[in-house]
Amino acid sequence: MKLLAINGSPRKTWNTATILQSLVEGAREAGAEADLVFLSGLHYRGCASCFGCKLLNGPSYGRCALKDDLTPVLARAHEADVLVLGSPFYFSEESSLLRACEERLWFQYLRYDTENRTLAPAKKACALVFTMNIPEAALPRFPLKAAVSSFNKSNMERIFSCPCEVFFCHDTLQFEDYAKYDSRIFDPVHKLEHHRTEFPKDLERARALGRKLVS
């Protein structure tokens, strides 16, 4: 059993990465081969509309034809039994790093037919992990969260023919020292205390999800 987690955050050691690492550790505890890859630092682009993945009898049919740093990541995702995509929410959407990856991950398998068939190799268990600095109580003011998570979830389920878990981590800590940044709308005491008391619970939830995905 192979699990691949893809970190769409530009930060390699902060909230999203830490949550994903905990998920990976949970999967390993359950006996799976699990890895975390980072999109930050890779040189790649989103879908180029070349339609190489749609060309009948073409050399790239069903696979993204672009060749860049994302190519081996897509190859690993193709081989994985479980796929997890993670990103912070930026302006109520996933990061541009993850969005560009999603375009090429999903579109290569999408078929233009009336049966909604997919070219993905097999049913693939999957999950989405979203982190955000918005407190959970404030979410009614940000309806796009539900729309974006639903859109991504439906695409994952359509492409990989398997239910997709969605994991949210709220009220995250953006910096260690809020006094250094223009961030007066936040209460730094609350942020630090929430990170100290609640973030460990989020890590345990992520670890449990990792175990569940490979069981």
C-alpha positions in Angstrom: 0.0 0.0 0.0 1.5 3.3 -1.1 0.3 6.7 0.1 1.6 10.0 -1.5 0.9 13.3 0.1 1.5 16.5 -1.9 2.1 19.8 -0.1 0.8 22.8 -2.1 2.0 25.3 0.5 5.1 27.5 -0.3 6.2 26.8 3.3 8.0 23.5 3.9 7.9 23.5 7.7 4.7 25.2 8.7 1.1 24.3 9.3 0.1 22.4 6.1 3.5 20.6 5.9 3.2 19.6 9.6 -0.3 18.4 9.2 0.6 16.3 6.2 3.7 14.9 7.9 1.5 13.7 10.7 -0.9 12.1 8.3 2.1 10.4 6.6 3.3 9.1 9.9 -0.1 7.7 10.7 -0.1 5.8 7.4 3.3 4.4 8.1 2.2 3.3 11.6 -0.5 1.3 9.8 2.1 -0.4 7.7 1.9 1.6 4.5 4.7 3.1 2.4 4.0 6.8 2.7 5.8 9.9 1.5 5.4 13.6 1.4 6.5 15.7 -1.6 6.7 19.5 -1.8 5.6 21.5 -4.8 7.5 24.6 -3.5 10.8 24.9 -5.3 9.7 22.9 -8.4 9.7 24.5 -11.8 6.4 23.7 -13.5 3.3 25.3 -15.0 -0.4 24.5 -15.1 -2.2 22.9 -18.0 -1.1 24.2 -21.3 -4.2 23.1 -23.3 -2.0 21.1 -25.6 -4.5 18.2 -25.5 -1.6 15.7 -25.7 -3.4 13.6 -23.0 -6.5 13.5 -25.2 -4.9 12.6 -28.6 -6.2 9.2 -29.6 -3.3 6.7 -30.2 -0.9 9.5 -29.2 2.2 8.8 -27.1 0.8 10.7 -24.1 -2.8 9.6 -24.2 -4.1 9.6 -20.6 -1.0 11.2 -19.2 0.1 14.8 -19.1 2.4 15.5 -22.1 4.3 18.4 -20.4 7.8 17.6 -19.2 9.1 19.6 -16.2 9.6 19.2 -12.5 6.0 18.1 -11.9 6.3 15.1 -14.3 7.8 12.8 -11.7 5.3 13.9 -9.1 2.4 13.0 -11.4 4.1 9.7 -12.1 4.3 9.0 -8.3 0.7 10.0 -7.9 -0.3 7.6 -10.8 1.3 4.7 -8.9 0.0 5.5 -5.5 -2.9 3.7 -3.9 -3.8 6.7 -1.8 -3.4 10.3 -2.8 -3.6 13.3 -0.5 -3.5 16.9 -1.6 -2.8 19.7 0.9 -2.9 23.5 0.7 -3.4 26.6 2.8 -6.5 28.6 1.8 -5.4 31.9 0.1 -8.3 34.2 -0.5 -10.7 31.3 0.1 -9.0 29.1 -2.5 -6.2 26.6 -2.7 -2.7 27.9 -3.4 -1.7 28.5 -7.0 1.0 25.8 -6.5 -1.6 23.2 -5.9 -4.1 24.6 -8.4 -1.5 24.2 -11.2 -0.8 20.7 -10.1 -4.5 19.8 -9.9 -5.1 21.0 -13.5 -2.6 18.6 -14.8 -3.3 15.8 -12.4 -7.1 15.8 -13.1 -7.2 16.7 -16.8 -5.0 13.9 -18.0 -7.5 11.4 -16.7 -10.7 13.2 -17.7 -12.6 11.8 -20.7 -14.9 13.8 -22.9 -17.7 11.2 -22.9 -21.2 11.0 -21.6 -20.5 8.2 -19.2 -18.1 10.3 -17.1 -15.5 7.6 -17.4 -11.9 8.2 -16.2 -8.5 7.2 -17.4 -7.1 6.9 -13.9 -5.5 3.5 -13.5 -7.7 2.2 -10.6 -9.8 3.4 -7.8 -7.6 5.5 -5.6 -8.4 6.5 -2.0 -7.9 10.2 -1.6 -8.1 13.1 0.8 -7.9 16.9 0.7 -6.2 18.8 3.6 -6.9 22.5 3.9 -5.4 24.9 6.5 -6.5 28.4 7.2 -6.1 31.2 9.7 -9.8 31.8 9.8 -11.4 30.8 13.2 -14.0 28.1 12.7 -16.7 30.5 14.2 -16.0 33.0 11.5 -16.6 30.6 8.6 -20.2 31.8 7.8 -18.6 35.0 6.5 -16.5 33.0 4.1 -18.9 30.9 2.0 -16.3 30.2 -0.7 -14.6 27.7 1.7 -17.5 25.3 1.2 -17.7 25.9 -2.5 -13.9 25.3 -3.1 -13.8 22.2 -0.9 -16.9 20.8 -2.6 -15.5 21.5 -6.1 -12.1 19.8 -5.3 -13.8 16.9 -3.5 -16.2 16.3 -6.5 -13.3 16.3 -8.9 -11.2 13.9 -6.8 -14.2 11.5 -6.5 -15.0 11.7 -10.2 -11.4 11.2 -11.4 -10.4 8.5 -8.9 -13.8 6.8 -8.4 -13.5 6.7 -4.7 -14.9 8.8 -1.8 -12.6 11.7 -0.9 -12.0 12.7 2.7 -11.8 16.5 3.5 -9.7 17.7 6.5 -9.8 21.3 7.8 -7.4 22.9 10.2 -8.7 26.4 11.4 -7.2 29.4 13.2 -3.6 28.6 12.3 -0.5 30.4 13.5 1.0 32.5 10.6 4.1 33.8 12.3 5.9 33.2 15.6 6.1 36.9 16.5 3.0 38.9 15.4 4.6 42.1 16.6 6.9 42.1 13.6 4.1 42.2 11.0 1.1 44.3 10.1 -1.5 42.0 11.6 -3.5 44.0 14.0 -6.8 42.2 13.3 -5.4 39.1 15.1 -5.0 38.6 18.8 -1.4 37.2 19.1 -2.1 35.8 22.6 -5.1 33.9 21.3 -3.2 32.7 18.2 -0.3 31.4 20.3 -2.5 29.7 22.8 -4.7 28.1 20.1 -1.6 26.8 18.4 -0.3 25.4 21.7 -3.5 23.7 22.8 -5.5 23.0 19.6 -2.9 22.4 16.9 -1.6 19.2 18.6 -5.2 17.9 18.4 -5.2 18.7 14.7 -2.0 16.7 14.3 -3.6 13.7 16.0 -6.7 14.0 13.8 -4.3 14.0 10.8 -2.5 11.0 12.1 -5.8 9.1 12.5 -6.8 10.0 9.0 -3.5 8.6 7.6 -4.2 5.3 9.4 -7.8 5.3 8.1 -6.8 6.0 4.5 -4.6 2.9 4.2 -6.7 0.5 6.3 
